[in-house]
């Protein structure tokens, strides 16, 4: 796991809040944190999606400490699914 991970997208450097890695050090999950008073909006999902254009992870998580959203990516069908719960670290 690493915090403030730099991602280069279209000649611009961005920073993911947290990236969770597999044992082979490939990225598995991006987590984006917001302050509790920040509403989770489409703009927040757009932000994490831009990071994922580079990292191509299996899971995206957005949280403001009150609301939490987790999406599982399906690259084969070019879609995603919102999950009821955040997956347990042990099964990742």
N, CA, C and O atoms as CSV, one atom per row, in Angstrom:
chain,resi,resn,atom,element,x,y,z
A,1,UNK,N,N,0.851,-1.162,0.000
A,1,UNK,CA,C,0.000,0.000,0.000
A,1,UNK,C,C,0.900,1.229,0.000
A,1,UNK,O,O,1.944,1.248,0.652
A,2,UNK,N,N,0.484,2.253,-0.739
A,2,UNK,CA,C,1.239,3.501,-0.784
A,2,UNK,C,C,0.264,4.674,-0.821
A,2,UNK,O,O,-0.822,4.582,-1.392
A,3,UNK,N,N,0.672,5.774,-0.203
A,3,UNK,CA,C,-0.134,6.992,-0.170
A,3,UNK,C,C,0.480,8.059,-1.059
A,3,UNK,O,O,1.691,8.090,-1.279
A,4,UNK,N,N,-0.386,8.938,-1.568
A,4,UNK,CA,C,0.058,10.041,-2.421
A,4,UNK,C,C,0.884,9.531,-3.605
A,4,UNK,O,O,1.997,9.996,-3.848
A,5,UNK,N,N,0.322,8.575,-4.327
A,5,UNK,CA,C,0.994,7.945,-5.463
A,5,UNK,C,C,0.863,8.843,-6.693
A,5,UNK,O,O,-0.242,9.214,-7.087
A,6,UNK,N,N,1.986,9.180,-7.282
A,6,UNK,CA,C,1.978,10.033,-8.472
A,6,UNK,C,C,1.555,9.233,-9.700
A,6,UNK,O,O,2.009,8.111,-9.922
A,7,UNK,N,N,0.672,9.845,-10.489
A,7,UNK,CA,C,0.172,9.257,-11.728
A,7,UNK,C,C,0.306,10.318,-12.812
A,7,UNK,O,O,-0.150,11.448,-12.639
A,8,UNK,N,N,0.927,9.957,-13.924
A,8,UNK,CA,C,1.076,10.901,-15.032
A,8,UNK,C,C,-0.020,10.627,-16.054
A,8,UNK,O,O,-0.138,9.522,-16.582
A,9,UNK,N,N,-0.812,11.649,-16.318
A,9,UNK,CA,C,-1.924,11.530,-17.250
A,9,UNK,C,C,-1.931,12.760,-18.146
A,9,UNK,O,O,-2.093,13.884,-17.670
A,10,UNK,N,N,-1.755,12.542,-19.444
A,10,UNK,CA,C,-1.745,13.645,-20.416
A,10,UNK,C,C,-0.758,14.747,-20.025
A,10,UNK,O,O,-1.099,15.930,-20.007
A,11,UNK,N,N,0.450,14.339,-19.719
A,11,UNK,CA,C,1.526,15.269,-19.350
A,11,UNK,C,C,1.244,16.072,-18.086
A,11,UNK,O,O,1.869,17.107,-17.852
A,12,UNK,N,N,0.310,15.601,-17.276
A,12,UNK,CA,C,-0.009,16.231,-16.001
A,12,UNK,C,C,0.217,15.213,-14.892
A,12,UNK,O,O,-0.164,14.049,-15.022
A,13,UNK,N,N,0.832,15.649,-13.813
A,13,UNK,CA,C,1.050,14.768,-12.671
A,13,UNK,C,C,-0.112,14.931,-11.702
A,13,UNK,O,O,-0.433,16.042,-11.281
A,14,UNK,N,N,-0.734,13.820,-11.355
A,14,UNK,CA,C,-1.816,13.774,-10.367
A,14,UNK,C,C,-1.353,12.889,-9.218
A,14,UNK,O,O,-0.351,12.183,-9.336
A,15,UNK,N,N,-2.081,12.926,-8.108
A,15,UNK,CA,C,-1.733,12.093,-6.960
A,15,UNK,C,C,-2.965,11.345,-6.462
A,15,UNK,O,O,-3.968,11.954,-6.091
A,16,UNK,N,N,-2.874,10.023,-6.460
A,16,UNK,CA,C,-3.903,9.183,-5.847
A,16,UNK,C,C,-3.688,9.219,-4.338
A,16,UNK,O,O,-2.547,9.220,-3.877
A,17,UNK,N,N,-4.765,9.246,-3.571
A,17,UNK,CA,C,-4.605,9.231,-2.117
A,17,UNK,C,C,-3.936,7.944,-1.656
A,17,UNK,O,O,-2.928,7.987,-0.952
A,18,UNK,N,N,-4.491,6.794,-2.047
A,18,UNK,CA,C,-3.917,5.501,-1.659
A,18,UNK,C,C,-4.056,4.517,-2.808
A,18,UNK,O,O,-5.083,4.477,-3.485
A,19,UNK,N,N,-3.016,3.726,-3.021
A,19,UNK,CA,C,-3.060,2.614,-3.972
A,19,UNK,C,C,-2.674,1.359,-3.206
A,19,UNK,O,O,-1.657,1.325,-2.513
A,20,UNK,N,N,-3.492,0.337,-3.340
A,20,UNK,CA,C,-3.221,-0.962,-2.740
A,20,UNK,C,C,-2.637,-1.853,-3.826
A,20,UNK,O,O,-3.161,-1.915,-4.938
A,21,UNK,N,N,-1.553,-2.540,-3.499
A,21,UNK,CA,C,-0.834,-3.357,-4.479
A,21,UNK,C,C,-0.957,-4.844,-4.179
A,21,UNK,O,O,-1.157,-5.252,-3.035
A,22,UNK,N,N,-0.833,-5.648,-5.239
A,22,UNK,CA,C,-0.728,-7.103,-5.105
A,22,UNK,C,C,0.701,-7.444,-4.682
A,22,UNK,O,O,1.570,-6.575,-4.610
A,23,UNK,N,N,0.917,-8.706,-4.410
A,23,UNK,CA,C,2.265,-9.173,-4.042
A,23,UNK,C,C,3.278,-8.923,-5.157
A,23,UNK,O,O,4.458,-8.701,-4.884
A,24,UNK,N,N,2.823,-8.960,-6.421
A,24,UNK,CA,C,3.742,-8.717,-7.541
A,24,UNK,C,C,3.922,-7.215,-7.822
A,24,UNK,O,O,4.544,-6.831,-8.813
A,25,UNK,N,N,3.372,-6.380,-6.943
A,25,UNK,CA,C,3.468,-4.916,-6.986
A,25,UNK,C,C,2.663,-4.262,-8.108
A,25,UNK,O,O,2.871,-3.089,-8.415
A,26,UNK,N,N,1.754,-5.006,-8.716
A,26,UNK,CA,C,0.817,-4.378,-9.651
A,26,UNK,C,C,-0.331,-3.770,-8.828
A,26,UNK,O,O,-0.722,-4.310,-7.793
A,27,UNK,N,N,-0.852,-2.658,-9.299
A,27,UNK,CA,C,-1.906,-1.954,-8.569
A,27,UNK,C,C,-3.197,-2.766,-8.582
A,27,UNK,O,O,-3.587,-3.315,-9.613
A,28,UNK,N,N,-3.852,-2.835,-7.428
A,28,UNK,CA,C,-5.082,-3.617,-7.286
A,28,UNK,C,C,-6.299,-2.729,-6.995
A,28,UNK,O,O,-7.408,-3.020,-7.445
A,29,UNK,N,N,-6.082,-1.634,-6.234
A,29,UNK,CA,C,-7.195,-0.808,-5.786
A,29,UNK,C,C,-6.723,0.635,-5.620
A,29,UNK,O,O,-5.606,0.887,-5.167
A,30,UNK,N,N,-7.588,1.576,-5.993
A,30,UNK,CA,C,-7.347,2.992,-5.727
A,30,UNK,C,C,-8.383,3.438,-4.701
A,30,UNK,O,O,-9.565,3.113,-4.810
A,31,UNK,N,N,-7.918,4.190,-3.704
A,31,UNK,CA,C,-8.819,4.732,-2.685
A,31,UNK,C,C,-8.664,6.249,-2.683
A,31,UNK,O,O,-7.556,6.776,-2.585
A,32,UNK,N,N,-9.779,6.928,-2.791
A,32,UNK,CA,C,-9.786,8.396,-2.768
A,32,UNK,C,C,-10.558,8.852,-1.537
A,32,UNK,O,O,-11.711,8.468,-1.341
A,33,UNK,N,N,-9.920,9.670,-0.711
A,33,UNK,CA,C,-10.521,10.158,0.528
A,33,UNK,C,C,-10.941,11.612,0.363
A,33,UNK,O,O,-10.250,12.409,-0.272
A,34,UNK,N,N,-12.067,11.932,0.937
A,34,UNK,CA,C,-12.540,13.311,0.996
A,34,UNK,C,C,-12.870,13.635,2.454
A,34,UNK,O,O,-13.106,12.734,3.258
A,35,UNK,N,N,-12.885,14.911,2.783
A,35,UNK,CA,C,-13.257,15.346,4.128
A,35,UNK,C,C,-14.741,15.055,4.361
A,35,UNK,O,O,-15.512,14.999,3.403
A,36,UNK,N,N,-15.155,14.868,5.626
A,36,UNK,CA,C,-16.557,14.540,5.914
A,36,UNK,C,C,-17.566,15.548,5.365
A,36,UNK,O,O,-18.693,15.167,5.048
A,37,UNK,N,N,-17.198,16.802,5.246
A,37,UNK,CA,C,-18.142,17.805,4.743
A,37,UNK,C,C,-18.192,17.857,3.211
A,37,UNK,O,O,-19.002,18.589,2.642
A,38,UNK,N,N,-17.328,17.082,2.546
A,38,UNK,CA,C,-17.320,17.047,1.081
A,38,UNK,C,C,-18.288,15.971,0.597
A,38,UNK,O,O,-18.162,14.803,0.962
A,39,UNK,N,N,-19.242,16.371,-0.219
A,39,UNK,CA,C,-20.212,15.430,-0.777
A,39,UNK,C,C,-19.539,14.577,-1.853
A,39,UNK,O,O,-18.723,15.066,-2.633
A,40,UNK,N,N,-19.898,13.297,-1.878
A,40,UNK,CA,C,-19.392,12.394,-2.916
A,40,UNK,C,C,-20.257,12.616,-4.162
A,40,UNK,O,O,-21.429,12.239,-4.194
A,41,UNK,N,N,-19.667,13.226,-5.170
A,41,UNK,CA,C,-20.401,13.590,-6.385
A,41,UNK,C,C,-19.789,12.893,-7.597
A,41,UNK,O,O,-18.799,12.168,-7.488
A,42,UNK,N,N,-20.396,13.130,-8.740
A,42,UNK,CA,C,-19.859,12.585,-9.987
A,42,UNK,C,C,-18.446,13.099,-10.232
A,42,UNK,O,O,-17.616,12.375,-10.782
A,43,UNK,N,N,-18.161,14.319,-9.838
A,43,UNK,CA,C,-16.817,14.881,-10.023
A,43,UNK,C,C,-15.770,14.076,-9.262
A,43,UNK,O,O,-14.645,13.917,-9.736
A,44,UNK,N,N,-16.127,13.571,-8.098
A,44,UNK,CA,C,-15.195,12.740,-7.320
A,44,UNK,C,C,-14.949,11.424,-8.052
A,44,UNK,O,O,-13.812,10.958,-8.129
A,45,UNK,N,N,-16.007,10.826,-8.587
A,45,UNK,CA,C,-15.835,9.591,-9.353
A,45,UNK,C,C,-15.049,9.843,-10.637
A,45,UNK,O,O,-14.260,8.996,-11.058
A,46,UNK,N,N,-15.258,10.986,-11.254
A,46,UNK,CA,C,-14.482,11.326,-12.450
A,46,UNK,C,C,-12.997,11.422,-12.110
A,46,UNK,O,O,-12.149,10.993,-12.892
A,47,UNK,N,N,-12.688,11.980,-10.955
A,47,UNK,CA,C,-11.300,12.114,-10.517
A,47,UNK,C,C,-10.633,10.746,-10.373
A,47,UNK,O,O,-9.546,10.530,-10.910
A,48,UNK,N,N,-11.263,9.835,-9.664
A,48,UNK,CA,C,-10.658,8.518,-9.442
A,48,UNK,C,C,-10.622,7.720,-10.749
A,48,UNK,O,O,-9.727,6.900,-10.953
A,49,UNK,N,N,-11.592,7.961,-11.627
A,49,UNK,CA,C,-11.599,7.286,-12.928
A,49,UNK,C,C,-10.418,7.728,-13.782
A,49,UNK,O,O,-9.835,6.921,-14.507
A,50,UNK,N,N,-10.066,8.999,-13.699
A,50,UNK,CA,C,-8.882,9.479,-14.432
A,50,UNK,C,C,-7.622,8.765,-13.940
A,50,UNK,O,O,-6.782,8.367,-14.747
A,51,UNK,N,N,-7.486,8.603,-12.633
A,51,UNK,CA,C,-6.335,7.869,-12.100
A,51,UNK,C,C,-6.329,6.440,-12.628
A,51,UNK,O,O,-5.279,5.878,-12.940
A,52,UNK,N,N,-7.522,5.868,-12.721
A,52,UNK,CA,C,-7.612,4.479,-13.153
A,52,UNK,C,C,-7.329,4.303,-14.644
A,52,UNK,O,O,-7.033,3.190,-15.077
A,53,UNK,N,N,-7.411,5.351,-15.424
A,53,UNK,CA,C,-7.036,5.257,-16.834
A,53,UNK,C,C,-5.572,4.852,-16.962
A,53,UNK,O,O,-5.175,4.236,-17.951
A,54,UNK,N,N,-4.779,5.198,-15.966
A,54,UNK,CA,C,-3.361,4.854,-15.957
A,54,UNK,C,C,-3.115,3.530,-15.238
A,54,UNK,O,O,-2.400,2.668,-15.749
A,55,UNK,N,N,-3.708,3.367,-14.048
A,55,UNK,CA,C,-3.381,2.212,-13.203
A,55,UNK,C,C,-4.169,0.948,-13.539
A,55,UNK,O,O,-3.672,-0.159,-13.330
A,56,UNK,N,N,-5.385,1.095,-14.054
A,56,UNK,CA,C,-6.235,-0.043,-14.444
A,56,UNK,C,C,-6.359,-1.081,-13.316
A,56,UNK,O,O,-5.963,-2.237,-13.465
A,57,UNK,N,N,-6.915,-0.636,-12.202
A,57,UNK,CA,C,-7.079,-1.495,-11.033
A,57,UNK,C,C,-8.396,-2.261,-11.101
A,57,UNK,O,O,-9.234,-2.011,-11.968
A,58,UNK,N,N,-8.560,-3.194,-10.175
A,58,UNK,CA,C,-9.787,-3.988,-10.102
A,58,UNK,C,C,-10.883,-3.309,-9.285
A,58,UNK,O,O,-12.070,-3.544,-9.509
A,59,UNK,N,N,-10.476,-2.461,-8.330
A,59,UNK,CA,C,-11.440,-1.840,-7.421
A,59,UNK,C,C,-11.157,-0.353,-7.264
A,59,UNK,O,O,-10.004,0.074,-7.215
A,60,UNK,N,N,-12.235,0.427,-7.185
A,60,UNK,CA,C,-12.160,1.855,-6.887
A,60,UNK,C,C,-12.985,2.115,-5.636
A,60,UNK,O,O,-14.130,1.672,-5.541
A,61,UNK,N,N,-12.411,2.827,-4.683
A,61,UNK,CA,C,-13.135,3.176,-3.460
A,61,UNK,C,C,-13.071,4.682,-3.275
A,61,UNK,O,O,-12.017,5.300,-3.428
A,62,UNK,N,N,-14.220,5.263,-2.944
A,62,UNK,CA,C,-14.315,6.682,-2.612
A,62,UNK,C,C,-15.009,6.777,-1.259
A,62,UNK,O,O,-16.027,6.125,-1.029
A,63,UNK,N,N,-14.450,7.598,-0.357
A,63,UNK,CA,C,-15.043,7.745,0.970
A,63,UNK,C,C,-14.819,9.150,1.504
A,63,UNK,O,O,-13.773,9.758,1.280
A,64,UNK,N,N,-15.817,9.650,2.210
A,64,UNK,CA,C,-15.645,10.888,2.961
A,64,UNK,C,C,-15.719,10.607,4.463
A,64,UNK,O,O,-15.907,11.524,5.262
A,65,UNK,N,N,-15.574,9.353,4.838
A,65,UNK,CA,C,-15.639,8.951,6.232
A,65,UNK,C,C,-17.055,8.674,6.704
A,65,UNK,O,O,-17.257,8.039,7.739
A,66,UNK,N,N,-18.031,9.147,5.950
A,66,UNK,CA,C,-19.439,8.933,6.287
A,66,UNK,C,C,-20.082,8.045,5.234
A,66,UNK,O,O,-20.761,7.069,5.555
A,67,UNK,N,N,-19.861,8.393,3.986
A,67,UNK,CA,C,-20.343,7.589,2.861
A,67,UNK,C,C,-19.145,6.896,2.224
A,67,UNK,O,O,-18.075,7.484,2.071
A,68,UNK,N,N,-19.349,5.630,1.856
A,68,UNK,CA,C,-18.287,4.853,1.219
A,68,UNK,C,C,-18.874,4.169,-0.013
A,68,UNK,O,O,-19.957,3.587,0.047
A,69,UNK,N,N,-18.158,4.242,-1.117
A,69,UNK,CA,C,-18.578,3.581,-2.347
A,69,UNK,C,C,-17.421,2.750,-2.871
A,69,UNK,O,O,-16.273,3.195,-2.893
A,70,UNK,N,N,-17.743,1.535,-3.294
A,70,UNK,CA,C,-16.733,0.643,-3.857
A,70,UNK,C,C,-17.260,0.084,-5.172
A,70,UNK,O,O,-18.368,-0.448,-5.237
A,71,UNK,N,N,-16.453,0.212,-6.211
A,71,UNK,CA,C,-16.798,-0.318,-7.531
A,71,UNK,C,C,-15.805,-1.404,-7.909
A,71,UNK,O,O,-14.602,-1.267,-7.682
A,72,UNK,N,N,-16.312,-2.473,-8.482
A,72,UNK,CA,C,-15.454,-3.504,-9.060
A,72,UNK,C,C,-15.485,-3.321,-10.571
A,72,UNK,O,O,-16.548,-3.287,-11.191
A,73,UNK,N,N,-14.308,-3.204,-11.141
A,73,UNK,CA,C,-14.190,-2.965,-12.575
A,73,UNK,C,C,-14.310,-4.275,-13.348
A,73,UNK,O,O,-13.846,-5.320,-12.891
A,74,UNK,N,N,-14.931,-4.212,-14.516
A,74,UNK,CA,C,-15.018,-5.341,-15.436
A,74,UNK,C,C,-14.531,-4.833,-16.792
A,74,UNK,O,O,-15.301,-4.280,-17.577
A,75,UNK,N,N,-13.254,-5.030,-17.049
A,75,UNK,CA,C,-12.655,-4.496,-18.271
A,75,UNK,C,C,-13.096,-5.262,-19.510
A,75,UNK,O,O,-13.154,-4.697,-20.602
A,76,UNK,N,N,-13.408,-6.544,-19.348
A,76,UNK,CA,C,-13.845,-7.349,-20.489
A,76,UNK,C,C,-15.151,-6.795,-21.071
A,76,UNK,O,O,-15.300,-6.680,-22.288
A,77,UNK,N,N,-16.093,-6.453,-20.185
A,77,UNK,CA,C,-17.384,-5.919,-20.621
A,77,UNK,C,C,-17.438,-4.392,-20.588
A,77,UNK,O,O,-18.476,-3.799,-20.882
A,78,UNK,N,N,-16.341,-3.767,-20.237
A,78,UNK,CA,C,-16.229,-2.310,-20.157
A,78,UNK,C,C,-17.328,-1.701,-19.294
A,78,UNK,O,O,-18.041,-0.786,-19.705
A,79,UNK,N,N,-17.438,-2.246,-18.070
A,79,UNK,CA,C,-18.436,-1.764,-17.126
A,79,UNK,C,C,-17.878,-1.874,-15.711
A,79,UNK,O,O,-16.727,-2.262,-15.513
A,80,UNK,N,N,-18.693,-1.535,-14.752
A,80,UNK,CA,C,-18.323,-1.645,-13.343
A,80,UNK,C,C,-19.576,-1.958,-12.545
A,80,UNK,O,O,-20.696,-1.738,-13.007
A,81,UNK,N,N,-19.370,-2.475,-11.338
A,81,UNK,CA,C,-20.467,-2.818,-10.451
A,81,UNK,C,C,-20.214,-2.196,-9.092
A,81,UNK,O,O,-19.126,-2.338,-8.536
A,82,UNK,N,N,-21.214,-1.503,-8.550
A,82,UNK,CA,C,-21.102,-1.013,-7.182
A,82,UNK,C,C,-21.317,-2.187,-6.241
A,82,UNK,O,O,-22.282,-2.937,-6.390
A,83,UNK,N,N,-20.431,-2.348,-5.283
A,83,UNK,CA,C,-20.520,-3.433,-4.316
A,83,UNK,C,C,-21.201,-2.942,-3.042
A,83,UNK,O,O,-21.116,-1.766,-2.689
A,84,UNK,N,N,-21.879,-3.866,-2.358
A,84,UNK,CA,C,-22.518,-3.536,-1.083
A,84,UNK,C,C,-21.486,-3.218,-0.005
A,84,UNK,O,O,-21.689,-2.335,0.829
A,85,UNK,N,N,-20.373,-3.956,-0.039
A,85,UNK,CA,C,-19.337,-3.824,0.980
A,85,UNK,C,C,-17.973,-3.699,0.326
A,85,UNK,O,O,-17.780,-4.094,-0.824
A,86,UNK,N,N,-17.045,-3.153,1.063
A,86,UNK,CA,C,-15.656,-3.116,0.616
A,86,UNK,C,C,-15.079,-4.508,0.818
A,86,UNK,O,O,-15.220,-5.068,1.905
A,87,UNK,N,N,-14.437,-5.084,-0.183
A,87,UNK,CA,C,-13.898,-6.445,-0.049
A,87,UNK,C,C,-12.884,-6.551,1.091
A,87,UNK,O,O,-12.116,-5.625,1.350
A,88,UNK,N,N,-12.901,-7.682,1.752
A,88,UNK,CA,C,-11.938,-7.969,2.811
A,88,UNK,C,C,-10.535,-8.043,2.215
A,88,UNK,O,O,-10.336,-8.649,1.163
A,89,UNK,N,N,-9.584,-7.438,2.874
A,89,UNK,CA,C,-8.203,-7.407,2.377
A,89,UNK,C,C,-7.678,-8.810,2.087
A,89,UNK,O,O,-6.925,-9.003,1.133
A,90,UNK,N,N,-8.066,-9.781,2.896
A,90,UNK,CA,C,-7.585,-11.155,2.740
A,90,UNK,C,C,-8.001,-11.815,1.438
A,90,UNK,O,O,-7.313,-12.719,0.964
A,91,UNK,N,N,-9.119,-11.382,0.844
A,91,UNK,CA,C,-9.561,-12.005,-0.408
A,91,UNK,C,C,-9.079,-11.246,-1.632
A,91,UNK,O,O,-9.266,-11.694,-2.764
A,92,UNK,N,N,-8.458,-10.097,-1.403
A,92,UNK,CA,C,-7.938,-9.336,-2.534
A,92,UNK,C,C,-6.676,-9.975,-3.031
A,92,UNK,O,O,-6.072,-9.487,-3.987
